[in-house]
């Protein structure tokens, strides 16, 4: 989702990784110069609000004062038994957790100097007299540079790395080099013990059958676990930029398993990762060959007139557009819509929107807009930069510098199982969502031959957002209630984009907020909302039953005469690996 060149084998991977900080600083400089209305080689006039003479000089004086205090405090601590004040770490920052960073003056000074310099760079950005969008871009690129340049990322300045090398007689460095070579061959960072998981063995194991497939999707029908099932079937549309099994991680941690156990007739789309023969597919193809075709098959197999539909993230955006197309065609095939952490109004996209601009989209359109593939590794790397300390640099240190083996964690295994996209589809999506925000405006886009107007969707909608979501800001998800014409229920889950959604009731973790009054702005809604302990899943199930058509005896087999089972779930498509 950036204009980073495609990965060119191991060399391209290594360069993308090792030059992340320098690239971020270059983007920072370019954005700063652009905001100042200058070319890259021009110098800032002394009277300009971004001038080093106007801003940087003040910050330098302040920085020198703080450095002097830091050095003086270090001297008192070391030789006179005094104490010095620490620069506060951000909440959740674990880079300097080792006691050596605090107990040995050299490492303490190194850490404090780095944190102080980081704070000064952030303050420089905050003082820049630029528009809000440019300031957000400056903050993002400054953070990328700061994260990359941390002393914890380099073997000579990380005491844990040095101690581990001594204790293992350099075996940790040898293992780290092996890990690096393996990742160079993979073209990505290994963040999980991949030998611990296998799709179909301990992931995506809810029983079912593939009952339909085309070049883009496989449609799974899950076997019932109750004697009676809801008459109105449920179609789940996962995001097409990830494998579907986030919603079916394993026994006791599966939304699909839960929905089936509650008596829902569950069908699910498994998107195929793009390969050369489908590199020409467009956004319209994803709608027609995806939810629109799947919905017809679901209704045929279930013998129903309408179906519930649930979309997650990009799957929710695709589902909403498909529902608007059905409305334009005057086809009443939906009973309800559930949107999980989904954006329809892209006015505020959070940090990810900062990576998409006219230049990057135009570059993609020129290279793969008429046909080609956006590799899944690039998407994964881009999303990783949003939380670089947690998803990139932590593993550089642990895997390559300390020679450690990553833990077994199902969510990280899923996150590493990337999916590629056809170029034409990706280009249409980024231009009409993040760049131009066209989907929210009635009739501004024509999809599948009809003007799309989300307000024409007149079925009840269940909206879920996650409070700490860094991909879909919850206040952006809240605005969907004003775009879709049907009765809305909004629920806010605790935690982030994934953990807020995948929260089985049996674990009794986290919480969610409820408020039936949707007539206010997001913050006022939250201020008046009541916090409820535990998962939001039971609330969704109760809401679904209020909009269902009763129960029928559970079918004794999957499929029907027209759509016979093709293979057991999870099917072939989800097992395919991207290059």
N, C-alpha and C positions, 0 to 999 in steps of 0.2 A: 504494500500500500504506500510505498515511498518510491522515489526515483532512483533507488540504489540499483546499480546494474545487476543483471541476473548472475547467479553464482556460476562461476566457470571452474568447476571441479575443486579440488583441494586448495589450490592456490587462491582462488576467489574467496573461498570460505575463510581461510586464514587471514587474508587481507581485510575482509569485512569485520572479522572479530578484533584483530589487533589494532585496526585503525578507527575503531568506533569513536573513541574520544577525540581524535584529531578531526574526523569528519564532523562531529558535533560542533567543535569549536569553529570550523570553517563555516558551517551553517549559521552559527551565532554571529560571526563577523559579517557574513553576507546580509543577514537580516538586519543587523545594526546599520550597515551602510545604506541598505535600501530604505530603512526608516528615516535616515538622515537625508535622503534624496541625493546620495553620492554614489559614484562608481567605486569599485573595489579598491582602486589605487588612489582615490582622492583623499585628501586630509580634511579633517573637520575644522571649520573656522572657530576661532576662540570664543565667539559669542553664541555659538550653537548650543542648544540645551544638552546635546549628547557629547559636547566637546570634552576631551580629556582635561582641558584647562578649567572647565566648569564643573565637571562631575568627578572625573578620575582623581584629580588633584586632591579634592576634599576627602575622597575615600582613601587615598594613599596616606594622607596625614593621619586619618583615623586608624588606618591599619598599622602604621608605625607605632602609634601610641599603644595599641593593643598588643603588638608584638613585644614592645618594651615591657609592658606589664607582665606578659607571659614569661619572658626571659627572667625578669626580676623575681617573679613568683617561683620559677624553677630554681633559681639560685637560693632563695630563702628556704625552699623545701629541702634542697640537697645539702646545704652547708649550715643552715641555721635552724632546721627543724620546723620551719614555717609551712604554710599551705598556700596553694594557688587555686584560682577558680577555673573550673573546666568550662569549655565551650559545650553547650548542651547538644547531645545527640538527638536526632529525630526519633520519634516513637517507632519502635520495631527495628531500629538499626542494629544489626548484630555483627557488623564488621570488626568492631573493636571490643568484643566481649572477653577476650583472653586477658587474664589479670596482668600480663606483662605490659600491655598497653598503658596500664595505670601505675604500675609499681616501678618500672625502670625509667629514669628521667629521659634517656635518649628517645625511647619509643613514645613516651608521654608527650615530649616536645614535638615529635614528628606528627603524632595524631592531632595535637592541639593546633599546630601550625596549619595543617591541612584543613581542619574544620574552620579555622579562622579565615583562611583564604577563601574557602567555599562560601562562608557567610558574606564576605565582602563582595564576591562576584554576584551573589543573589541580590545584595543591596544595590549594586550598580544597576542591575536590571530593573529593580523596583523604582529607582530614581529616573530612569529614562523617560523622556517626554515623548511618548509614542502612543499610538492607539492601542486599545485593549488586545486586539488580535495579535499585533506585532509583539506586544509585551509577553503574551502567552507563549509565542514562538521562541522569544529570547529566553524565557524561563526554562522551556523544555530543552533547548539545545545546551544551555548552560548546565543544566542538571546532567545531561548525558556526558558532557565533558568532565564535570566534577566527579561523577560516579566512576568514569574510566580511569581517572588519575589518582584514585585513592591509593595511599601507600600499602594498603592491605592487598592490592592486586599484583604486587611485584615481589619476587622472592627475596631480594636483598633488604626489603624494608618490612617484611612480615615476620614477626617473631615466631608465630606458630609454624610457618613453613621451615624456618631455620631449625627450630627445635625438633620438628618431626624428621628432618633430614639427618640431624645428628643422632637421634635415637634409633633410626632405622639404618644407619650407616649408608645413607644416600639411596637406600632401596625405594624410598618414597619418590625421589626424583626420577628414578628409572621407571617406576610404575606410572608416574605422571606422564612421562614421555610416551609410554605405550598407549595410554589413554588418549593423548593428543593425536598420535598417529591414527588410531582407530577412528577418532572423530573427524580427522581430515578426510579419511576415506568415506565416511558417512556424509560429510558436508554439513554437519550440525553438531551442537553440543549435546552430549548424553547427560540427561538430568535424572535418570531413573534406572534402576536395575531392570533392563528390558527382558532378561531371562525369566523374571518372576511372573510375567503375564503373557497370555495368549488369547486372542479374540476367539470365542467359541469354547474355550476351556474354562477360564475363570473370569472372563469379561464377555458381556453380551450373551448371557446363558439362559435368559427367559425363553421357555419353549414356544416354538411357533414355526411357521413355514413361509417361504417366499411364494407368493401367489400370483405375482405379476412382475415383469421386468421389461424395460426398453433400454435404449443405449445410454440413458442417463440415471435411471433409478431402478432399484428393486423395492417392491412393496411387500412388507412382512405382515402377516396376520398372526397374532399370538393366540396360543391355545387357552381356552377358559380354565379358570381354577375354581369356579363356583357353579352350582347347579343351574342358576339363573343368571342372565346377563342383562344389562341395559339394552333396551330395544334400539336406541339411537347409538350408532357406532361412533368411535373416536378415531380420527386421523391425526397423527403426530407428524409435524414437519420440522425436523431438526435443522440446525444451520448447515449450509452446504460448504462452509469453509472448515468444518471439522467432521470427524467420524461420528455417527449417530450414537455410539454406545456410551457417550456421556450420560445419556438418559437410561442406560441399562448397564451400569458398571459391574454389578455382581450381586449375588444373593445378599439381601438386607440393605443394599445401597443403590437400589434401582427404582426410578420413578415408574418405568414400564411395569415392573413386577408389582408395585403398589397399585397402580391403576387396574391391572388385571385382577388382583386379589380383591378389589372393591367391586368387582362385577362389571367393569366396563369392557366392551368389545373393542380391543385395541388393535389398530393398524398403524404402521410406521413406515416412513420413507427412508430408505438407505441410499444416499447420494453416491454416485460414482466419482472418484477422483479423475480429473480430466486426463485423457490420453490423446495422442495425436489425432486419432480418428474422430474425436468429438471436440477438437479445438476450435471449431467454427461455431459452436452453439452460442446463442444470444440470450439476453435476459428473457425475451419472450419464449424461447425454447424451454428455459427453466420453469416458466409458469405453465406452459401447455403440457410439457412432458413430465412435469413434477406434480404439484398439488392438483391441478385441474384434471389431469388424467387419472391420478391416484384416487381422487374423490369419486369419479365415475365407477371405478372398479370396486371401491369400498361399498358404495350404495348397491351395486349389483350383487355382491356377495352377501351383504347383510339383509338384502331385501327391504331396504329402508328408503324413505323419500328424502330425508335430511341426515346430516352427520354433524357431530361436534368436530371442531378442528383446533389444534394446539400448535403454535409455532414458537420456537426458541431463538432469540437473537436474530441473525439474518434470516433464519427460517420464518420468524414472525413477520419480517418485512415482506418476504416473498408471499406468505400466506395472506397478508392484508391486501396486497396488490391483486392476488388471485380472487379474493372475496369481492373486491371492487369491480373486477372484470365480470364476475358472475352477476353482480348487481346491474351493471351496464347491459348485460345480455338478458336481464330479467329472468334469471335462472335461480330459483330459490332452493338451493341444495344444502345450505348450512343452517344448523340449529343454534350454535353458539361459536364464539371464537375465544381462545385463550392465548394471550401474548405474554411470554416470559422474557424479561429483560430485552425488550424490543424498542427500537427507535423508528418512528415515522416522521417526526419533525426533527430535522438535523441542524437546528439553529445552534444548539450547544452540544457538541460531540465529545467534549473532554479532550484529553491529550491526543487521542488518535487522530482527531480532525486536524491537528497541527501538522501532520505528516502528509497531508493531501493538499496540493495547490494546483493552480492551472498548469504550471510547467510540468509537474510530475504526471498529471492525468494526460496532458497532450503527448508526452513522451510515450506513455503506454499505448495510447490510441494509435500513434504512428508505428509502433513496433508490433503490437499484438491485437490491435483493435479490429482488424479484418480477419484475424485467424491466428492461432497460436495459443500458448499456455503460460499462465502465471504460476511458477513453481510453488508448491506448498512450503518449501523451505524458506522462501522469501517472506511469505506471510507470517510464518512462525517466528522468524528473526525479528520482523517488524513488531509483532505483539510483544516479543521479549524485551525490546528496548523500552517499552512503557514501564516496566518494572525491572530495570537492568540489574540492580543490586541483587534482587531475589532470583531472577531467571537467567542471568548471564554471568555476572562476575563471581557470584557465589560458587558456581560450578567450575569456572576457570581456576579459582583458587583451590577448591577441594579436589577436583579431578586431575588437573595438570600440575599444580605446584605441590600438593600434598599426597598425590597418588592414591586418593581414596576411591572406593567404589560407591556409587550413588545408592540411596535407599530404594526399597520397593514401595512405590506409591502409585495407586491406580490413576489418580487424576493427572499426575505428571506423565504417566505412560500415554494416556489419551491425548494430552496436550502436545506430546512429541510425535504423535501419529498424524502427520500433516496431510492436507488435501490440496491438490492443484485445481485451478479454475480455468475455464476457457477464456481467452483474451477478450473477445467481444462482449461476453456476459459481464466480466469484471469491469471493463471500461464503462459500459452503460451504467452499472451500479454506482461506481465511484463518482461519476459526473452528476448523476441525477439525485444523489443522496448527499454525500459529504461536501461536494463542491458547490452545487447549485441548489440543493434542497428543493427539488421540484415535486416530489411525490406528494407532499402535504397539500399542494395547491390544486383545487378542483380543476380538472381538465387540462392541466399543464403538460402532462405526459400522455402519450398514446401507447398503450400496451396491448399486445395481441389484437390490434386493430380497433380498439375502442378507447375513448377518453376515460381516464381513471379519476374517480371522485370518491375518496374514502368516506365521505359523509353519506353516501348512498348505501353503505353497509348498515343494515338496520337490525342486526341480530344482537343479542346480549354479548357483552365482551368482558372477560376477566383479565385485568392487567396486573402483572406482578413486576416489581422492580426490586433491586437490591441496593441497600443504603450506601455501601462502600464500593459500588461498581465503578471501575475505572474505564470500562469500555462503553457502557450505556449509562450515563449519569441518570440517577433516578428521577430527577426533576424533568429531564427530557422525556423519559418514559411516561411520566405523569401527564404530559401534554397530549398524549394519544387519546385521552378521554374526550378531548374537544374536536378531534378529527373524525372519529368514527361515529356514525349516527345512532347506534343502538345504545341501550341501557348499559352503563359501565359500573364495574366494581374494581376498585384499586386497592392493592395490598402491597405493603413495603416489607421486604424481608431483610433481616440482618445479614452482614457480611458482604461478599463481593459477587462478581458476575457469575461464577460457577458455584461457590459454596453456598451462596444464598438460595440457589435453586435446588441443588442436590442436598436435601436435608430431611432424611427419613424420620417419620414421627417416632419410631421405636428408639431412636438415639436420644431423644428429648434434649436436643441442643439448640442453641440460638433462640431467636424470637422473631416476631413479626408485628407490624402495626396495622390497625384497622380504624377506618373512619368512613362512615357511609355518606358524609357530606362532601361531595366533590365540587361544590360551587366556589371554592376559594382557590387561592394560589397554592403552589406546592408547600411552601414553608408554613403557611397558616393551616393547611391540611395536617401537616405533621405535628404542629404544636397542639392541635386538638385531638390527635389520634391516641388510641389506647394501645399500649404494648401488651402483646400476648406471648407467653412463653411457648417454646417449641416450634414445630414445623408448621408451615402454611398449607401443606398438602391436605389435611382434613378439611380446612376451610374451602379449598377448591373442590373437593369431592362433594361436599354439601351443596355448594353452588351448582355444580353440574347436575345433581339429582333434581334440583328445583326446576331445571330446564330440560329434563329428560322426558321420554314418552312411555315410561313404565318398563317392566321387565318381561323377558321371554325365556323359554328354556334354552340353555346353552347349546350351541351347535356341537355336534359330535365329531366334526372334522373341519379342517380349514379349506377355504376355497369353495367352489361350486362347479357345476358342469362346464361353465364357460372359462373359469379360471382355476385350473387344477394346480395343486402345489408343485413347485418346480424343484425345490431343494429345501432342506431344513434351515431354519434361522441359525446363525445370523446372515447366511448367504455369502456369495463370492465377493461382491463389490466392496464390502467393508474390510475384507482381508487383503485387498490389493494395496501394495506399498508404492508410494511415490518415489521417484528417483531424486 
